Amino acid sequence: MRVVGYVRDTPDPSEAEPAFAQAERVRRWIKDSGHQLVAICQDVRTAGRTLGRDGYRAMIGVLSTGEAEAVLVPSLDALSPDKVTQEIMLWDLRARNIAVLSATETDLELLADPSPDSLRILIRDVLAKVVDHVDMVGTGALPLSEPQTPSLPASDETDEIALEADHDESGVVVELIPPQPGDPFRRSRINPAL
């Protein structure tokens, strides 16, 4: 399976492991599992700036290209330390037909459906009811704005993602990893059978 990794520093530097250590856990999990890593998107702490979600939005942009089927986090805490926020993010990814994987084994039980956690069950039920409500009354039912997803540069020759590291002043690091020769997970946009 082609996978995008997502890591995030915590707002408090004294808590949890830093993004670079999380990225190494993601790489180790990918190596051990035999999946193909497409990119690692990071939200990292930068002096003088608040910790944002630009890396997460970049991850959504990578996923929207159809080049990956799953997101791998080092732990669910990389999404958020808050269970409600975690479940909203998981709901959004699942609605995009993206599998969510965790390198932390204890998270696998929490990702299951149904979850053994009663709060997670409640949140999932509320989110399902919101979807039912919007389906019933139409998209104008809720004043939700359309999420803005960044687009990735395309190569002029092949309409493929330009596979290069992208570093900008926002503190977001998106590391795209090119397919390897003979990659059984590689899909061609021109011929999906390849």
N, C-alpha and C positions, 0 to 999 in steps of 0.2 A: 504494500500500500504506500502511496506517496503522501508524505506527512509534512506539515508546517509546524515548526516548534515556536512556542511563545514563552518568553521569560520576562519577569518584571521585578525591578528593585522594589523593596518596601519603602513607604514614606519615611520610616524611622530606620536609619542606617544600622542601629544596634540590633534590629530584629531580623530573623531569618537569614538565608544565605543570599549573597549578592548575585546579580544577574549573570555574571561571568561563570560562577560556579553552577548556577541553574542550567546554563547553556551546555556545560560539560556533562551534566546529568542527562540532558536531552540527547546529546550525541552518543553517550554510552548506551542509553536505552535503545536508540535506533540501531547501533552496531550489534547489540545483543539480540534484538528482535528480528533483524533481517529486513526491516522496512526501508524505504528510500526517503532520505531527508531532502526536501525541496528548498526550504529556507528556514532561518531562525529570525523571528522578529522580536525586538527587545524594547522595553520601556525602561530606560536607565536614568538614574538620578544625575542631574547636572547642576553644578554650583550656580546659584542665582536664578534658578528656574524651578517651578513646581513640577512634580512628577506627574506627567500627563498620560494619555492613552494613544499617542501617535503611533507607537509600535503595534498596538492592537488594531488600529484602523488600517495600518499597512498590511497586517496579517489578513484582514477581511478582503483587502484588495488582491492579495495573492490568491486567496481562496476563490474569489470571483472569476479568476481566469480559468478555473476548471482543472488546473494543473495538480491539485492535491485533493484527497478525499478525507483527510483527518487533520486534527490539531493535537499536538502533544504538548502538555505542560509538565513541568517537573513535579508540581503538586497543584491541587485546586486553589491553594492560597496564592498562586501566581495570578490567577484571574482576579481574586479579591479575598481578603480575610473574612468578608461578610458573606454568610450563606445565601441571603436573599439576592445579593448582587451576583454571586456565583451562579445561582439557578437561572437568573435572567440571561446571563451570558451563555450558559449552556443551552437554554431554550432557543436563543437566537441562532446559535451555531447548528443545533439540530434542525431548526426550521430551514436552514440552508442546505440540508442533507449532508452535513459534515459530522463525522464521528469525532468524539472527544476522548482522548487517551491521556493517562497520567503515568508518569514514571514512578509514582509512589503507590505501592501495592494496596495500602489501606484505602486509597481513593477509589479503587475499582468497585468496591461495594457501594460507595456513595453515588457513583455514576450509573449504577444499575437501575432498571425500572421494573418494579417499584423499588424505591430506596428504603433502607431500613430506618432512615431518619424521618420522623414525623413532620418536622418543619419543612424539609425538602418536599415531602409529599403534598403538604398544604400549598406551598409556593407553586409547584407544578400544576396542581389543580386550579389555582387562581389563574395562572397563565393560560391554561387550556380554555378556561371560561372566557377570558378576554378575547381569545381567537374566535370562539363560538359567537360572542357578542358582535365582533366586527364582521364576521361572516353573515350574521343575521341582519344587521342594519347598514352594512356597507363600510367602506373605508373612511367615510367622513364621520364615523361614530366617535373617534378619538382625535384630539388635536395633536397627533404625533407628527413630528417633522421627519422627513426622509433622511436617513443617515447618509452622511457624505463619506464615500470611500475613495481613497486616493487611487489613481490609476498608475500602473507601472509602465515604464517606457517600453515600447515594442521595437524590435529590430526591423530595420527597413527591408531586409532581404527575406525574412522567413515568417514574419508576423508572430514570432515567438517572444517570450519575455527576454529582455536583455539581462543576461546572467552575469551580474557584476555586483560587488558590494556597493551599497549606497550609504554614504555617510553625509549628513547635513547638519546644519547648526541647531536643529530642534532637539538633538540628543537622541534621536531615534537611530537605531542600527538595524538595517535589514540586510542579512547576508543570504544571498541567493546561491544555491549550490547547483552547478550544472549537472545534467544527467551524465552518467558514466557510459562508456561504450558497452553495448550489450545489456543495458538496463532493462530488465523484464517489466518494470513498472512504467516505462516511458510510453506516453501516448502521443501520436502525431495528430496535429490538428487537420492536416490534409488527408491523411488516411488513418482513421481511428483503429484500424486493425493492426497497425504497426506498433 
